[in-house]
Amino acid sequence: MVILLRKRDLILSCLFCCFFLGLAAVFWRGSVVPAFHVREEVPVTVVIDPGHGGEDGGAVSPGGVAESQINLAVSLRVSSLLRFAGQRTRLTRSEDVTICDQGLDTMRQRKTSDLRNRVKLVEETENAVLLSIHQNSLPSSPVTHGAQVFWNRREGAEALAGSVQEALNLAVNAGNDKHPRQIPDSIYLMKNITAPGVLVECGFLSNAPETGRLQDPAYQLRLAAAITAGYLNAGAIESELGESE
């Protein structure tokens, strides 16, 4: 009997093979091994940052879909998967809220306070690694789509971004591979933390078909699995390189 598999099913199968290979590496070594140097006596904590929130919806699709809730949904799934793999995580927010100080009058003041509080949370977390989850938008080109990863100027961030991008290319960017890029200094959070950090733009809300996928819980889980697999595989690769030296 010949079994025919759809291309999408093959991609998904490969993704989950990648994810569980990452898990196998974790359990074989007893813990996640990050793709950067950390203090061995202090466990790594992955700070997962769902971008925007509350009155700050972030990018908005032509149909009115705001990125903030999609960011949160993907981030919660990433946290659950990493915890399943034995990794410590911390969320900058776990609800659809702005994490600003109280008593501020203007939206600008609240957004500034929100960003500063996110930086503070990362900085007060020992051996932190930042995964910031966002959605993209390019109204001038509504056909543009796909997930892309950006990295900050901290040791290990570029390698981590490359591993996450590779997993996303396999999972959701088939035929539309993207390359990780260094993030501009204009991005306040990524510029002002001392921890290695990557920012994942999961898709384009300016692209109508992709907006529909980004709202689908199954697709959100696929994104989260790819991000998690990319993180775990980065650690496994770094460990193997260290052992060979």
N, C-alpha and C positions, 0 to 999 in steps of 0.2 A: 504494500500500500504506500503510495506516495503522499506525503504530507506537505502541503504548500503553506508557507508562512508569509504573512504580509511583511513588507519592509519595516513598518512601524513596530511590529512585534519583535522582529530581529534586533532592531535598535534597542528596544526596551529590555530584551533579554541580555544583550551585551552590557547595558548599563548596570543591571542588577548583578551580573557576574562581576563587573568591576567593583561594585559596592561591597559584595560579599567577600571578594578577594581582599579588599581593604580591611574588612572585619577580621578575616583570617589572620592577616598580618598583625592586627592589634592583639588578638587572643594568643598568637604564637609568642609574641614578645612580652605580653602581660600588661601593656599599656600603650596608649597612643604615643608615637614618637614624632614630634613636630618638625617641620622643615626649617628650623631656625634654632639658634643657641638659647638655652634657658637655664635657670638654676635648677639643678637636679633635685634639690630638697624641697622645692615648691612646685606642686603640680601646675601644668598649663591650664589656663581657663580660657575657653573660647568665648569672647564677648560677641553676641549676635545682636546686631543693630537693625531693627526694622525701621527704615527711613521714614521721616515725617510722622504724622499721627494727629488725631484730634482735628482741630480746625485747620491745620496745615495738611491738606490732602496730597501735596506734591503734584506730580504730573497728572493730567486729567485727559482721558480719551475724548474724541469728538462726541461720543454718546454720554459723557458725564461720569465715566468710571475713574475714580481716584486711585492713585497708586498705594496710598497708605495702608489700606486694608489688605491688599494683595501682598505687600511687603510683610505684614504681620503674619499672614497665613503661611507663607513660605518659611519665615523665620522660626515659627513655632514648630514646624515639621523638621527643620534642620536641627533645632535644639533637641527634639525627641530622638532623632536618629543618632546624633553624637552621644547623647546620654546612654542610649542602648549599647553603643560601642565602648562605654566606660569613660567617656571624656567629660570633664567638668565644663559646664556652660553657664553663661549669665546673659540675660536679655536686658537691653536698655529700656525696653517697654514690653509688657505682655498684654496690653489693651490698646484700643484705638484712642490714645490720648497724646497730648503734647506734654513733654516732661520739663516744663518751664517752672520758674519760681512763681509764687503767688503774688498777686497785687500789681501786676504789670498792665499798663493801660493800652498799649498799641500792639498790633500783630507783629510789627517789626521787633519790638522789645521781647515779645514772647518767643519768637523764632531764634533770636540771638541767645536768649537764656537757655532755650532747649538745646542748642548746639553746644554751648559751654557745659551744660550738665552731662551731655553724652561724653564729651572729652574727659570731664572729671571722673565719670564712672569707669572709663577705660583706664585712666591713669592711676586710680586707686586700687585696681585689680592687679595683683602680682602675677608676673609671667602671663600677661594677657596677649591674646591674638584677636584681632578684630575681623569679623565677617559682617560687612554692612550690605543690607539687601535693599535694592531699589528697582524701579521700572524706568525705562527710557521713553523718550518721545522726540520725534522729528517730523512735525507737521508738514514741512516742505517736501518730504519724501515718504508718503504713506505706504510705499511698498517695502521700505526698509524694515527688517525684522531680525530676531535672533538675540541670544544672550552673550554678553561680553563682560570680561573681568578686568578691573583696574587695580593697580598696586601702588602703595606709597613708598617712600624712600627709606624704609627700614630694612635691616638685614633679614633675609628670608622671605620677604613679602613677594618678590618677583617670582621665586621658585614656586611658592604656594599658588600664586595667581595662574602660573602656567599649568599646574596640575589640575586646578579647578576648571580652567578653560578647556583643557583636553576632555574632561569628563562631560562638560556641557556641550561641546562640539559633537560628541558621540550621542548624547541623550536627546538634544533638542535642536541642534544646528546642522543636521545632516544635509550636505550639499551647500551649506552656507557657513562654512567654518570661519570663526573669528579668531583674532590673536589678542592676547592680553597686552594692555598698554599701561604705561606709568600715568598716574592720575595727576591732573593739573594742580598746582599749588592753590588755586582758587577754591578748592573744596576744603572748607574749614576743618571738619572733623578729621579727615585723613592727614592734613598738614600738621595739626596740633597735637597729635598723639605720639608718644615715643615707642609704642608697640608696633610690631609689624601688622599691617592691615591690608585687606583687599575689599573692594567694592564690587558687588555683582549686580549688573544691570540685566535683569532676568528677561526682558523683552521690551517691545515698543508698543505703548498705548496709542500711538498714532497709526498703528497698523490694525485694521478692524479684525481680521481673522486671528491675529496673535492676541489681541485684547480678549477675544472669546476664550482662547485657550488658557490665558493667564487667570481667568476667573474659575476655571475647572479644577476642583480639588484633586483629581487624579493627575492633572498636569502639574499642579503645585507640588505634589508628592514627587513627581519625576524630577523636577528642578531641585528639590531638597535632597533627593537621593544622589544626584550628580554632584552637588556642592559638597555633601558629606563624603562621598567617595573620593572626590578630588583632594579634600583635606587629609583623609586617611592615607591615600596613596602617596601624597607628598611626604608624609612622615615615614612611610615604609621605604621609599626611595632614598631619603636622607640617611636612614639607619643603615641601609645596605652599603652606601658609599662610605660611611664612617667606619664600618667593620672591615672594609677592604683596604683602608689606609694603613 
